[in-house]
Amino acid sequence: MQEILNSEMKAGLLARGFSRRSFGRIATLLTAGSALPFYNEPALAQLSMVKNMPPDAVKINANENPLGPSDVAQEAIRGIVASGGRYMYEKTFEMAQTMAEQEGLKFSYDPKSSYVSVFAGSSDPLHRTVLAYCDKDKPFVVADPGYEAGARAAEYVGAKVVQVPLRKPDYAHDVKAMAAASATAGVIYLCNPNNPTGTVTPQEDIEWLVANKPAGTVILLDEAYVHFAKKTQKNAQFAAQDKDVIILRTFSKLYGMAGLRAGAALGRPDLLQPIQKFGAGAMPLTAMVGANVSLKEKGLIEKRKAFMTGVRDDVFSFLTKKNIEFIPSDANMFMMNAKRPGKEFYTAMAKENVYIGRVWPVWPEWVRVSVGTPEEMAKFKTACEKCYGA
C-alpha cells in the first residue's frame, strides 16, 4: 500500500472526505485492475468467471471476440516474447503515439502534457477515474441497465451511485435525466454502445450532455464497443477541445485481446493526471506491440465489424422467427427476454453446455448474450429452442 498511496495522495484523499481506514480498500482497488476486488465470489461467478466450464462449452457470456488477435498482431506478439525479460517502456509510448496520431491528439513523453494515457485494459482507468473524481459528496451517475464496474467501484470507496433508467423506446442514455440526477456528480458514466443492451446514444445527445453537465463533473465516455457500431462517432474531439471528458478505449473487444490487457484513456492532461498518479508500472509488453500493430492494420476494423454483424443479424433473424423478444444491438452482444427468471434460463442453457451472460436486477427476465462464431451461435440456437419457454 505504501508504494501505491504516497503521502501526497493520502493527504488529497483525506481532504476529499476519505478516512484513513479506507486507504487499504483503495489500494486494493488500484492494484487489482480488472480483478474487481469489490465483487464477492458469487458475484464473480454471475459475471464471466465460470468454474469448471467444460473445454468444449460455448462461451458467449463475456463479450469476448472469439477471433482473438489478428494474424498481424499474433506475429508481432510472438516476435517480442524473447525480449520479455526487458521492460521496454518504449513500446508503450509507441502505442500511445500511434493512437494519438490517429485520434488527432497531442502526444508527449511527459504525462503532464500528453492527451493519451496507456493502461492494461480499460477497467483500470475506469476504476481510477471513479476514485479520482467521486467521493461521499460527489456521486457516480450511470444508466440502468449499464456496465456495473464503475458503480461497484464507487460503492467500494463510499461514493453514492445514482442509476438513471435507459430512455424508451430506443434504450439510449437519457442524458437530460443524467445531467439532472445530481448537481454535484463527480462522474457521469456513459458507455456507447451501451453494455449490456448494445444500444447507441445519438451523437447530438452526447454533445448536449457535455455542454450541459453540472459544473465540475467529469463525463466518462466508455467506447469499448464503438468499433462495432454503424453510426456511433468516436469522441476524441472532446479531448482535443479540452472538455471535461475522459474517453476510454480497449483492445479487448474488436481487436480480440481481452486476455492480453491493453487500453487507454484519452483526455485533457490535467484530467488524466489524477488517475495516473494512482499507481504506475510497465505495461504488458506483448499487449503493447499487439495493440500498436492492430491500430495500424488497414481494413481490420471493417473486416471484423462485418463478420460480427453477419453472425449477429443471423441470430436476430432466428429470434424474430421464434417470436423471442430482443433489443436490436449495435455491438457484439444483445439482450433477450427469457420470459421467466433470467437466472433459470441461464442454468437451463448451461445444462446444454451453452454459457450465456448474466442478468441485470432492473430487468430480471432478460439475459445478455455475446456474439460468438457461426458454429457457436448455431449451438446457441439449438439450445435456445430447447430451453426457451420450457
KEGUSE-494378 format. One record per residue (C-alpha): x, y, z; residue in one letter. Coordinates in nm, 3 decimals. Layout:
REC      east     north        up   zavex
REC         X         Y         Z       A
...
***
This chain:
REC      east     north        up   zavex
REC     0.000     0.000     0.000       M
REC     0.290     0.237     0.076       Q
REC     0.402     0.225    -0.287       E
REC     0.051     0.278    -0.422       I
REC    -0.056     0.562    -0.193       L
REC     0.220     0.809    -0.112       N
REC     0.186     1.088     0.142       S
REC     0.063     1.342    -0.112       E
REC    -0.208     1.106    -0.237       M
REC    -0.319     1.023     0.118       K
REC    -0.343     1.392     0.204       A
REC    -0.555     1.450    -0.104       G
REC    -0.789     1.164    -0.018       L
REC    -0.828     1.291     0.339       L
REC    -0.911     1.638     0.208       A
REC    -1.188     1.488    -0.006       R
REC    -1.351     1.313     0.287       G
REC    -1.196     0.967     0.271       F
REC    -1.090     0.817     0.603       S
REC    -0.753     0.658     0.677       R
REC    -0.939     0.331     0.725       R
REC    -1.036     0.343     0.357       S
REC    -0.674     0.353     0.234       F
REC    -0.640    -0.025     0.234       G
REC    -0.956    -0.070     0.025       R
REC    -0.844     0.200    -0.217       I
REC    -0.501     0.043    -0.259       A
REC    -0.663    -0.296    -0.318       T
REC    -0.889    -0.146    -0.581       L
REC    -0.596     0.009    -0.765       L
REC    -0.372    -0.297    -0.761       T
REC    -0.649    -0.535    -0.868       A
REC    -0.702    -0.388    -1.216       G
REC    -0.965    -0.599    -1.388       S
REC    -0.986    -0.844    -1.098       A
REC    -1.263    -0.633    -0.943       L
REC    -1.194    -0.679    -0.570       P
REC    -1.532    -0.533    -0.480       F
REC    -1.707    -0.834    -0.631       Y
REC    -1.759    -1.125    -0.397       N
REC    -1.722    -1.478    -0.526       E
REC    -2.091    -1.534    -0.609       P
REC    -2.095    -1.205    -0.799       A
REC    -1.787    -1.303    -0.996       L
REC    -1.949    -1.631    -1.092       A
REC    -2.252    -1.438    -1.213       Q
REC    -2.027    -1.227    -1.433       L
REC    -1.797    -1.418    -1.669       S
REC    -1.587    -1.643    -1.447       M
REC    -1.745    -1.989    -1.456       V
REC    -1.574    -2.258    -1.255       K
REC    -1.520    -2.598    -1.412       N
REC    -1.658    -2.496    -1.751       M
REC    -1.619    -2.789    -1.993       P
REC    -1.346    -2.730    -2.254       P
REC    -1.597    -2.777    -2.536       D
REC    -1.850    -2.533    -2.390       A
REC    -1.998    -2.250    -2.594       V
REC    -1.873    -1.945    -2.403       K
REC    -2.082    -1.644    -2.507       I
REC    -2.105    -1.474    -2.170       N
REC    -1.829    -1.211    -2.157       A
REC    -1.849    -1.005    -2.480       N
REC    -1.518    -1.153    -2.590       E
REC    -1.406    -1.173    -2.952       N
REC    -1.363    -1.542    -3.043       P
REC    -1.135    -1.446    -3.333       L
REC    -0.858    -1.342    -3.094       G
REC    -0.577    -1.110    -3.206       P
REC    -0.534    -1.061    -3.580       S
REC    -0.270    -1.260    -3.762       D
REC    -0.051    -0.949    -3.783       V
REC    -0.086    -0.890    -3.409       A
REC    -0.009    -1.253    -3.328       Q
REC     0.308    -1.234    -3.536       E
REC     0.419    -0.920    -3.354       A
REC     0.343    -1.077    -3.016       I
REC     0.539    -1.392    -3.097       R
REC     0.828    -1.178    -3.217       G
REC     0.856    -0.985    -2.890       I
REC     0.827    -1.275    -2.645       V
REC     1.202    -1.340    -2.647       A
REC     1.251    -0.983    -2.521       S
REC     1.013    -1.041    -2.232       G
REC     1.295    -1.007    -1.982       G
REC     1.305    -0.634    -2.051       R
REC     1.052    -0.372    -1.951       Y
REC     1.080    -0.196    -2.289       M
REC     0.876     0.109    -2.188       Y
REC     0.932     0.248    -2.536       E
REC     0.674     0.005    -2.675       K
REC     0.408     0.162    -2.455       T
REC     0.500     0.509    -2.581       F
REC     0.493     0.384    -2.940       E
REC     0.138     0.256    -2.895       M
REC     0.030     0.581    -2.727       A
REC     0.182     0.787    -3.006       Q
REC     0.007     0.580    -3.273       T
REC    -0.329     0.624    -3.102       M
REC    -0.272     0.997    -3.051       A
REC    -0.186     1.046    -3.417       E
REC    -0.493     0.856    -3.533       Q
REC    -0.723     1.047    -3.297       E
REC    -0.580     1.391    -3.369       G
REC    -0.449     1.437    -3.014       L
REC    -0.124     1.573    -2.875       K
REC     0.129     1.315    -2.763       F
REC     0.416     1.372    -2.525       S
REC     0.658     1.155    -2.332       Y
REC     0.578     1.385    -2.041       D
REC     0.247     1.268    -1.889       P
REC     0.172     1.626    -1.781       K
REC     0.140     1.720    -2.148       S
REC     0.003     1.407    -2.315       S
REC    -0.360     1.355    -2.411       Y
REC    -0.321     0.974    -2.417       V
REC    -0.252     0.759    -2.112       S
REC    -0.200     0.385    -2.161       V
REC    -0.333     0.116    -1.925       F
REC    -0.365    -0.261    -1.910       A
REC    -0.720    -0.263    -2.045       G
REC    -0.991    -0.005    -1.976       S
REC    -1.121    -0.133    -1.641       S
REC    -0.814     0.012    -1.467       D
REC    -0.868     0.374    -1.581       P
REC    -1.242     0.334    -1.519       L
REC    -1.172     0.245    -1.154       H
REC    -0.913     0.521    -1.123       R
REC    -1.150     0.782    -1.265       T
REC    -1.412     0.690    -1.006       V
REC    -1.154     0.710    -0.730       L
REC    -1.014     1.042    -0.853       A
REC    -1.343     1.223    -0.902       Y
REC    -1.608     1.057    -0.682       C
REC    -1.644     1.064    -0.305       D
REC    -1.917     1.084    -0.041       K
REC    -2.026     1.426    -0.174       D
REC    -1.971     1.357    -0.545       K
REC    -2.190     1.072    -0.676       P
REC    -2.136     0.839    -0.968       F
REC    -2.420     0.862    -1.225       V
REC    -2.482     0.564    -1.453       V
REC    -2.751     0.421    -1.680       A
REC    -2.970     0.132    -1.568       D
REC    -2.908    -0.125    -1.700       P
REC    -2.546    -0.034    -1.755       G
REC    -2.199    -0.176    -1.706       Y
REC    -2.160    -0.231    -1.333       E
REC    -1.785    -0.195    -1.273       A
REC    -1.790     0.180    -1.216       G
REC    -2.085     0.163    -0.980       A
REC    -1.928    -0.120    -0.782       R
REC    -1.605     0.079    -0.757       A
REC    -1.796     0.385    -0.634       A
REC    -1.977     0.182    -0.369       E
REC    -1.649     0.023    -0.269       Y
REC    -1.497     0.361    -0.182       V
REC    -1.812     0.503    -0.025       G
REC    -1.947     0.720    -0.306       A
REC    -2.319     0.733    -0.382       K
REC    -2.442     0.569    -0.704       V
REC    -2.732     0.726    -0.893       V
REC    -2.890     0.497    -1.154       Q
REC    -3.091     0.650    -1.439       V
REC    -3.317     0.425    -1.650       P
REC    -3.239     0.399    -2.018       L
REC    -3.468     0.604    -2.239       R
REC    -3.753     0.431    -2.423       K
REC    -3.820     0.328    -2.689       P
REC    -3.463     0.342    -2.822       D
REC    -3.285     0.242    -2.497       Y
REC    -3.035     0.526    -2.536       A
REC    -2.890     0.705    -2.235       H
REC    -3.136     0.962    -2.100       D
REC    -2.877     1.239    -2.097       V
REC    -3.109     1.509    -1.966       K
REC    -3.210     1.292    -1.670       A
REC    -2.845     1.203    -1.610       M
REC    -2.741     1.569    -1.610       A
REC    -3.019     1.647    -1.361       A
REC    -2.952     1.342    -1.140       A
REC    -2.701     1.518    -0.916       S
REC    -2.586     1.879    -0.905       A
REC    -2.257     1.763    -0.752       T
REC    -2.191     1.449    -0.957       A
REC    -1.825     1.356    -0.968       G
REC    -1.862     1.138    -1.277       V
REC    -2.139     1.078    -1.529       I
REC    -2.059     0.748    -1.700       Y
REC    -2.186     0.678    -2.050       L
REC    -2.096     0.355    -2.232       C
REC    -2.168     0.390    -2.603       N
REC    -2.277     0.149    -2.743       P
REC    -2.417     0.053    -2.405       N
REC    -2.328    -0.263    -2.220       N
REC    -2.548    -0.475    -2.183       P
REC    -2.802    -0.357    -2.442       T
REC    -2.566    -0.271    -2.728       G
REC    -2.781     0.035    -2.799       T
REC    -2.641     0.365    -2.923       V
REC    -2.688     0.710    -2.775       T
REC    -2.712     0.967    -3.057       P
REC    -2.417     1.197    -3.105       Q
REC    -2.628     1.507    -3.054       E
REC    -2.731     1.377    -2.711       D
REC    -2.370     1.325    -2.609       I
REC    -2.281     1.675    -2.727       E
REC    -2.575     1.813    -2.526       W
REC    -2.455     1.632    -2.213       L
REC    -2.102     1.765    -2.249       V
REC    -2.237     2.118    -2.288       A
REC    -2.498     2.097    -2.009       N
REC    -2.342     1.879    -1.740       K
REC    -2.309     2.013    -1.384       P
REC    -2.007     2.232    -1.325       A
REC    -1.709     2.029    -1.210       G
REC    -1.849     1.697    -1.328       T
REC    -1.635     1.470    -1.546       V
REC    -1.806     1.290    -1.833       I
REC    -1.660     0.941    -1.870       L
REC    -1.727     0.803    -2.219       L
REC    -1.657     0.432    -2.241       D
REC    -1.608     0.342    -2.606       E
REC    -1.526    -0.026    -2.561       A
REC    -1.772    -0.125    -2.834       Y
REC    -1.751     0.181    -3.058       V
REC    -1.582    -0.003    -3.343       H
REC    -1.883    -0.232    -3.389       F
REC    -2.144     0.041    -3.426       A
REC    -2.285     0.158    -3.756       K
REC    -2.332     0.526    -3.668       K
REC    -2.154     0.593    -3.340       T
REC    -1.893     0.865    -3.370       Q
REC    -1.572     0.829    -3.174       K
REC    -1.538     1.124    -2.940       N
REC    -1.170     1.204    -2.910       A
REC    -1.259     1.553    -3.034       Q
REC    -1.385     1.634    -2.685       F
REC    -1.036     1.572    -2.553       A
REC    -0.882     1.781    -2.831       A
REC    -1.126     2.061    -2.740       Q
REC    -1.016     2.040    -2.374       D
REC    -1.364     1.949    -2.249       K
REC    -1.426     1.788    -1.909       D
REC    -1.436     1.446    -2.077       V
REC    -1.231     1.128    -2.041       I
REC    -1.269     0.868    -2.316       I
REC    -1.190     0.502    -2.253       L
REC    -1.067     0.267    -2.525       R
REC    -0.989    -0.102    -2.506       T
REC    -0.835    -0.369    -2.727       F
REC    -1.042    -0.641    -2.559       S
REC    -1.339    -0.633    -2.798       K
REC    -1.298    -0.581    -3.171       L
REC    -0.921    -0.633    -3.156       Y
REC    -0.962    -0.967    -2.971       G
REC    -0.706    -0.901    -2.698       M
REC    -0.912    -0.942    -2.379       A
REC    -0.660    -1.172    -2.216       G
REC    -0.360    -0.962    -2.314       L
REC    -0.480    -0.637    -2.150       R
REC    -0.434    -0.319    -2.348       A
REC    -0.634     0.002    -2.325       G
REC    -0.611     0.377    -2.295       A
REC    -0.771     0.688    -2.153       A
REC    -0.793     0.998    -2.372       L
REC    -0.840     1.341    -2.223       G
REC    -0.705     1.678    -2.127       R
REC    -0.372     1.624    -1.947       P
REC    -0.485     1.783    -1.622       D
REC    -0.785     1.547    -1.616       L
REC    -0.565     1.244    -1.672       L
REC    -0.303     1.333    -1.411       Q
REC    -0.523     1.249    -1.109       P
REC    -0.585     0.899    -1.247       I
REC    -0.222     0.845    -1.349       Q
REC    -0.084     0.902    -1.002       K
REC    -0.273     0.609    -0.850       F
REC     0.000     0.355    -0.924       G
REC     0.244     0.307    -1.205       A
REC     0.441     0.034    -1.372       G
REC     0.532    -0.127    -1.700       A
REC     0.252    -0.236    -1.933       M
REC     0.238    -0.594    -2.068       P
REC     0.492    -0.596    -2.349       L
REC     0.302    -0.843    -2.566       T
REC    -0.014    -0.634    -2.536       A
REC     0.162    -0.313    -2.632       M
REC     0.313    -0.444    -2.954       V
REC    -0.009    -0.628    -3.043       G
REC    -0.215    -0.314    -2.986       A
REC     0.022    -0.095    -3.184       N
REC     0.020    -0.308    -3.498       V
REC    -0.356    -0.363    -3.467       S
REC    -0.412     0.013    -3.480       L
REC    -0.206     0.029    -3.797       K
REC    -0.361    -0.270    -3.973       E
REC    -0.564    -0.144    -4.267       K
REC    -0.915    -0.284    -4.308       G
REC    -0.913    -0.474    -3.978       L
REC    -1.199    -0.280    -3.819       I
REC    -1.422    -0.307    -4.125       E
REC    -1.349    -0.677    -4.171       K
REC    -1.421    -0.769    -3.812       R
REC    -1.727    -0.548    -3.789       K
REC    -1.871    -0.718    -4.098       A
REC    -1.801    -1.063    -3.957       F
REC    -1.965    -0.994    -3.623       M
REC    -2.261    -0.811    -3.777       T
REC    -2.333    -1.101    -4.011       G
REC    -2.337    -1.354    -3.729       V
REC    -2.540    -1.127    -3.501       R
REC    -2.802    -1.045    -3.764       D
REC    -2.846    -1.415    -3.841       D
REC    -2.924    -1.474    -3.474       V
REC    -3.166    -1.181    -3.477       F
REC    -3.347    -1.344    -3.770       S
REC    -3.373    -1.664    -3.570       F
REC    -3.509    -1.484    -3.263       L
REC    -3.761    -1.295    -3.474       T
REC    -3.879    -1.617    -3.638       K
REC    -3.924    -1.779    -3.296       K
REC    -4.109    -1.473    -3.159       N
REC    -3.844    -1.418    -2.894       I
REC    -3.824    -1.057    -2.783       E
REC    -3.480    -0.894    -2.805       F
REC    -3.330    -0.547    -2.821       I
REC    -3.164    -0.470    -3.155       P
REC    -2.797    -0.410    -3.082       S
REC    -2.513    -0.222    -3.247       D
REC    -2.246    -0.418    -3.062       A
REC    -2.121    -0.773    -3.014       N
REC    -2.389    -0.856    -2.758       M
REC    -2.764    -0.827    -2.716       F
REC    -3.037    -0.862    -2.455       M
REC    -3.319    -1.115    -2.495       M
REC    -3.634    -1.171    -2.292       N
REC    -3.637    -1.522    -2.145       A
REC    -4.000    -1.483    -2.028       K
REC    -3.900    -1.632    -1.694       R
REC    -3.635    -1.555    -1.432       P
REC    -3.319    -1.499    -1.630       G
REC    -3.108    -1.699    -1.387       K
REC    -3.329    -2.002    -1.451       E
REC    -3.282    -1.965    -1.825       F
REC    -2.906    -1.926    -1.774       Y
REC    -2.898    -2.252    -1.575       T
REC    -3.103    -2.436    -1.836       A
REC    -2.872    -2.320    -2.114       M
REC    -2.564    -2.416    -1.911       A
REC    -2.700    -2.771    -1.889       K
REC    -2.688    -2.769    -2.269       E
REC    -2.322    -2.663    -2.248       N
REC    -2.401    -2.310    -2.366       V
REC    -2.293    -2.036    -2.125       Y
REC    -2.471    -1.707    -2.186       I
REC    -2.436    -1.379    -1.997       G
REC    -2.581    -1.250    -1.676       R
REC    -2.898    -1.082    -1.555       V
REC    -2.936    -0.717    -1.452       W
REC    -3.160    -0.662    -1.146       P
REC    -3.372    -0.398    -1.318       V
REC    -3.468    -0.650    -1.591       W
REC    -3.483    -0.984    -1.407       P
REC    -3.623    -1.183    -1.702       E
REC    -3.370    -1.058    -1.956       W
REC    -3.027    -1.207    -2.021       V
REC    -2.727    -1.081    -2.214       R
REC    -2.585    -1.295    -2.493       V
REC    -2.248    -1.234    -2.658       S
REC    -2.197    -1.294    -3.028       V
REC    -1.963    -1.583    -3.098       G
REC    -1.863    -1.772    -3.411       T
REC    -2.126    -1.905    -3.654       P
REC    -2.069    -2.251    -3.511       E
REC    -2.114    -2.130    -3.154       E
REC    -2.429    -1.938    -3.236       M
REC    -2.573    -2.242    -3.416       A
REC    -2.536    -2.431    -3.088       K
REC    -2.692    -2.136    -2.906       F
REC    -2.995    -2.153    -3.135       K
REC    -3.036    -2.527    -3.077       T
REC    -3.014    -2.486    -2.700       A
REC    -3.243    -2.184    -2.707       C
REC    -3.515    -2.376    -2.890       E
REC    -3.497    -2.643    -2.621       K
REC    -3.479    -2.412    -2.319       C
REC    -3.692    -2.112    -2.411       Y
REC    -4.034    -2.143    -2.253       G
REC    -3.951    -2.488    -2.113       A
***
